Amino acid sequence: MSVNIGNNNIIVGQSDLVSIKLNDYVKIKLTDVGIKILKGRHDELNSRIANNGGVNIMGEFKLRLDKDGYYKMQLWDLINTFGDNVDVGLDIPFESKIITATIKANNKEAFECLSTQKK
């Protein structure tokens, strides 16, 4: 199957490389460590707001997963949020086998699986 994105023709399923941009959305399966990091960032932001005279506008932490259990975020945000926790010897915040990249065709969003394992 071939998908045209801008001036790029991507052959889905026949290439080991996919071109994505930092603003593209990815989906990840979070581990308990990843959920703890997201909750900590949420609570920290609420605390900063309160310390500067604001109110708890963010409410309680709610993890929003899709029907398949994936968490969706932009690639730059994934790097910013979890970058310090992705290193040798650390408990990783999301499953390393699968990260999905956005492919847009006909103004519809689809996700193609990227994997670190060979088929």
N, C-alpha and C positions, 0 to 999 in steps of 0.2 A: 504494500500500500504506500502511496506517495502523497505527501501533504505539502502544499505550497504555503509558505509563511513569508510574506513580503517578497523579497527577491530570492529566497532560499527554498530549494526543493529538498525536503527531508524524506528519505525512504525509511519508513517506520519498520522496525523489526529486522533490518538488514545491516545496520551500522552499529558499531560499538561506541561511536561518538555522537553526542547530541549537543548542539549549540544552544545555550540558554544565557539569559542576561540576569544581572543581579536583581532587577525588579520583577523577574518572572516568579510565579508562585510555585512552590514545591509542597509536597505532602510527606509527612513523616509519621512513623509509629513511635510514639513517646514511650520511654521507660519510666519507672517510678522516679528516677533521678531527674529526668526531663520535666515531669509534672511538678516536682518539688522546685525546680529552678523557675518555671513559669509562675508558680504560686508566690515564690519569694519576690520576684520582680513586681508582681501585682501588688503585694502587700507593701513593698518598699515605695512604690509610686503613691499609694494611698497615704502612707506615712508622710511623705514629702509634701503632699497636698495639704494634709492636716496641719503640719508644722508651719505652713505658710498662710494659715488662716482659712483654708478651704474646708470643704466638707467631703465626706466619703462618697465622691461621685461615681467611683468605680464599682461600688457594692461588693458583694462577696465574690470570691474567685469562682468562676465557672469554666470548666474545661469544655471546649466546643470541638467535638470530633465529628467526622462525617459518618455515614452509615457503615463504613468499613473499618472504623476505628482510627482513621488518619487525622492528623492535625495539619491544617493548611496555613502557610505563611510565605512571605516573600523571601527569596534566597538571601538577600542582604540582612534581613531580620534574623534568619536562622543562624547566620555566621555571627552576628552581633550578640544574639542571645546565648548561644551554646558554644561559641568558639573556644572559650577558656576551659571548657569541660570535655573537649575532644582531643585526647592525647593518649599516648601509650601508658597503660597502667591505671587509667581512670575508668570509673564506671561511666559508660556513655549515656547521654541523655535521650538518644533515639536509636532505633534499630539501624545498624550500619549497612545491612544488606540491601535495603530498598529506600530510595529517595525518588519521588516521582516529579517529573518536570512538565510544565504546562506546554501544550501544543495547541495553538488556536487555529481552527479551520472553520470557515463559514460562520464566523462570529460566535462559535460555540467552544466551550472550554473542555478539553479532554486531557487526560493525564497518561503519559507513557512511562512505564517503569524503567528506571535506571538501576542497575545492580552492580555490586562490586564482585559478584561471583560469575564465572563463566558458565554458559549453558551446557 
